[in-house]
Each structure stands twice: as structure tokens, then as C-alpha cells.
């Protein structure tokens, strides 16, 4: 699967997807970010739902890190890694195929 960035025309293939045919947790993240910039939340969610779960956790992580709350920042980082791994496995299961990075109506 390739992402064609509108501004540059540059294609960015996912090496993991190219090698295995499976979607990694980050597949569709660039397209999701572009959809968010256009204000298309449903399409951004279709491209990569993980972004919506990680953004709040990322904010908490940086806040805890800045305040020197090491235990909290480590726990949040562990939660983000666990969520990414679980999402990567789940989106490749047939029952959860709707999590694959596709356009609405595809």
C-alpha cells in the first residue's frame, strides 16, 4: 500500500505490508493525518483508528514527562506500546477487517 502525498507526489510504501501483506499499526497513519487536516474525521478514523486512541495518551505522556513523573510516564508509554501491538494484531483478523486502512465506501 502506498501513500501519495498530494504536495510532493512522493510515494511512501509500508515495508512491513510490502513484505508480509499484513497491516502494521502505523499503516494508514499518514492518510489519517491528511484527512484530519482536511477536517474529515470519519475518513481519518477509517485510515487509522489507533491515532484517536494514542493522541490523548501521548499528551498525558509528555505532560507527565515534563513534570518529572517518571512512573506515570513509563506506565503511559507501556499502555501506548501495548495498544499499538494489540491494534496491529487485531486489524489483521478477519472479524476486524474493518480496521484495515481503507477509504469509506471501499
C-alpha positions in Angstrom: 0.0 0.0 0.0 1.4 3.4 -0.9 0.5 6.8 0.2 0.7 9.6 -2.4 1.3 12.9 -0.6 -0.6 15.5 -2.6 2.1 18.2 -2.2 5.0 16.2 -3.4 3.7 13.2 -5.3 6.1 11.1 -3.2 5.0 7.5 -2.5 5.8 6.1 0.9 5.4 2.3 1.0 5.0 0.4 4.2 7.9 -2.0 4.3 6.1 -4.4 6.7 2.9 -4.5 4.4 5.0 -5.0 1.3 6.9 -7.9 2.9 4.1 -9.7 4.7 0.8 -8.4 3.2 -0.3 -7.6 6.7 -1.1 -4.1 8.1 1.2 -2.7 10.8 -0.2 -0.4 13.5 1.0 2.6 11.5 -0.4 1.7 8.1 -2.8 4.5 7.1 -1.4 7.0 9.7 -0.2 9.5 7.0 -3.5 9.4 5.2 -5.3 9.7 8.6 -3.3 12.8 9.4 -4.0 14.3 6.0 -7.8 13.6 6.5 -7.6 15.2 9.9 -6.0 18.3 8.4 -8.9 18.5 5.9 -11.4 18.1 8.8 -12.7 14.7 7.6 -12.8 12.8 11.0 -14.8 9.7 9.7 -12.2 9.1 6.9 -9.3 9.7 9.3 -10.8 7.0 11.6 -11.1 4.6 8.7 -7.5 5.1 7.7 -6.1 4.5 11.2 -8.3 4.4 14.3 -5.3 4.0 16.6 -4.4 7.7 16.1 -7.6 8.6 18.0 -6.6 6.5 21.0 -2.9 7.4 21.1 -3.3 11.2 20.8 -4.7 11.7 24.4 -2.2 9.2 25.8 0.7 11.0 24.0 -0.4 14.3 25.6 -0.5 12.6 29.1 2.9 11.1 28.5 4.5 14.4 27.5 2.8 16.2 30.4 4.0 13.5 32.9 7.5 13.5 31.5 7.7 17.3 31.7 6.6 17.3 35.3 9.1 14.6 36.2 6.5 11.9 36.9 8.7 9.0 35.7 6.4 6.2 37.0 3.4 7.7 35.3 5.2 8.4 32.0 6.5 4.9 31.9 3.1 3.4 32.6 1.6 5.6 29.8 4.3 4.5 27.4 3.7 0.9 28.2 0.0 1.4 27.6 0.7 3.0 24.2 3.0 0.2 23.1 0.5 -2.4 24.3 -2.3 -0.6 22.4 -0.2 -0.4 19.2 0.7 -4.1 19.3 -2.9 -5.2 20.1 -4.2 -2.9 17.3 -1.6 -4.3 14.9 -2.7 -7.9 15.6 -6.5 -7.1 15.7 -6.7 -5.2 12.4 -5.4 -8.3 10.6 -8.0 -10.7 11.9 -10.9 -11.4 9.5 -13.6 -10.3 12.1 -11.8 -7.0 12.5 -11.1 -6.3 8.8 -13.0 -3.0 9.1 -9.9 -1.7 10.9 -7.8 -2.0 7.7 -6.7 1.4 6.3 -9.3 1.9 3.6 -11.4 4.7 2.3 -15.1 4.9 3.2 -17.1 3.0 0.7 -14.2 0.9 -0.4 
